[in-house]
């Protein structure tokens, strides 16, 4: 994941998706687009759970479907082992085990890399709360 340096010191959202998903992933992409438009300084990272099919080129096309600003919204892949470690141990979202089952929660991360909230992508008020919380974190000065 070469985006570590891009995200370091930023307030950002993490999501786990796969590009040929017919279920919640397109809804999550639309929600992320809405957040991108409403909160200009927020960064976002969508991690694939299907690295065999979701090459960087496929992910770039997928991001284009949602109007992703590549300066702020990264679509990331890696080894299955690394993606599983991120989902399970870093974001506490469970296994990425090849079944394409995954959490549909969005994760808000502060400037110090700490998880500050989980937001269910299918809860009615979750995206509003996420945007409000992100704006609060963005208003905080420094990385203290």
C-alpha positions in Angstrom: 0.0 0.0 0.0 1.8 3.0 -1.2 -0.8 5.4 0.2 0.6 5.4 3.7 2.4 8.6 3.1 -0.6 10.2 1.4 -2.8 9.4 4.3 -0.4 10.1 7.2 -1.5 13.2 9.1 -4.8 13.3 7.2 -8.4 12.7 8.4 -9.7 9.9 6.2 -12.3 7.2 5.7 -11.6 3.5 5.0 -13.9 1.1 3.2 -13.6 -2.4 1.9 -15.2 -3.1 -1.5 -14.8 -5.2 -4.6 -15.6 -3.9 -8.1 -17.9 -6.6 -9.4 -20.1 -6.5 -6.3 -23.8 -6.4 -7.1 -24.8 -5.8 -3.4 -23.7 -3.0 -1.0 -20.5 -1.8 -2.7 -22.1 0.5 -5.3 -24.2 2.0 -2.5 -21.0 2.5 -0.5 -19.4 4.1 -3.5 -22.3 6.5 -3.9 -22.1 7.4 -0.2 -18.4 8.0 -0.5 -19.0 10.3 -3.5 -21.5 12.3 -1.4 -19.0 12.6 1.4 -16.2 13.6 -1.1 -18.5 16.4 -2.4 -19.6 17.6 1.1 -16.3 17.5 3.0 -13.5 18.9 0.7 -10.5 18.2 3.0 -11.4 14.6 3.8 -9.4 11.8 2.2 -10.7 8.3 1.5 -9.3 4.9 0.8 -11.3 2.0 -0.7 -9.5 -1.3 -0.2 -10.4 -4.2 -2.5 -11.2 -7.6 -1.0 -10.7 -9.2 -4.4 -7.1 -8.5 -5.4 -7.0 -11.2 -8.0 -9.6 -9.4 -10.2 -9.3 -5.8 -8.9 -6.1 -4.7 -10.5 -5.0 -1.0 -10.2 -6.5 -0.4 -13.7 -9.8 -2.0 -12.8 -9.9 0.0 -9.5 -9.2 3.2 -11.4 -12.1 2.6 -13.7 -14.3 1.8 -10.8 -13.3 5.0 -9.0 -14.2 6.9 -12.2 -17.8 5.6 -12.0 -18.1 7.5 -8.7 -16.3 10.6 -9.8 -13.4 9.9 -7.4 -10.8 12.6 -7.1 -7.5 10.7 -7.3 -5.9 13.4 -5.1 -8.2 12.5 -2.2 -9.8 9.1 -2.9 -7.5 6.2 -3.3 -8.5 2.7 -4.5 -6.0 0.2 -3.1 -5.0 -3.4 -3.6 -2.4 -5.6 -2.1 -1.7 -9.2 -1.2 -4.6 -11.2 0.2 -2.5 -11.6 3.4 -2.0 -7.8 3.8 -5.6 -7.0 3.0 -6.8 -9.6 5.5 -4.4 -8.2 8.1 -5.7 -4.7 7.5 -9.3 -5.7 7.7 -9.0 -8.0 10.7 -6.2 -6.5 12.8 -6.1 -2.8 11.9 -9.7 -1.9 11.2 -11.3 -4.7 13.3 -13.7 -5.5 10.5 -13.2 -9.3 10.3 -11.6 -11.6 7.8 -10.9 -11.0 4.1 -10.8 -14.7 3.3 -11.7 -15.0 -0.4 -15.4 -15.5 0.0 -16.1 -11.9 -0.9 -18.1 -11.5 2.3 -17.1 -8.3 4.0 -18.2 -5.6 6.4 -20.0 -2.6 4.9 -19.1 -0.2 7.6 -17.1 2.9 6.8 -14.3 3.7 9.2 -13.2 7.3 10.2 -9.5 7.7 11.0 -8.0 10.8 12.6 -4.7 12.5 11.8 -2.8 10.3 14.2 -4.1 7.1 12.5 -6.6 6.3 15.3 -10.0 4.9 14.5 -12.6 7.4 15.6 -15.8 5.8 14.5 -17.6 3.1 12.5 -20.6 4.0 10.4 -22.9 1.3 9.0 -23.4 2.1 5.3 -27.0 0.9 5.5 -28.1 3.0 8.5 -30.3 5.9 7.6 -28.4 8.6 9.5 -24.9 7.1 9.3 -23.5 9.2 6.5 -24.8 12.5 8.0 -23.1 11.5 11.3 -19.9 10.5 9.5 -19.7 13.9 7.7 -20.3 15.8 10.9 -17.7 13.8 12.8 -15.2 14.2 10.0 -15.7 18.0 9.9 -15.1 18.1 13.7 -11.8 16.2 13.3 -10.8 18.4 10.4 -11.4 21.5 12.5 -8.9 20.2 15.2 -5.5 21.8 14.7 -2.3 19.8 14.5 -1.6 16.2 15.1 -1.6 16.3 18.9 
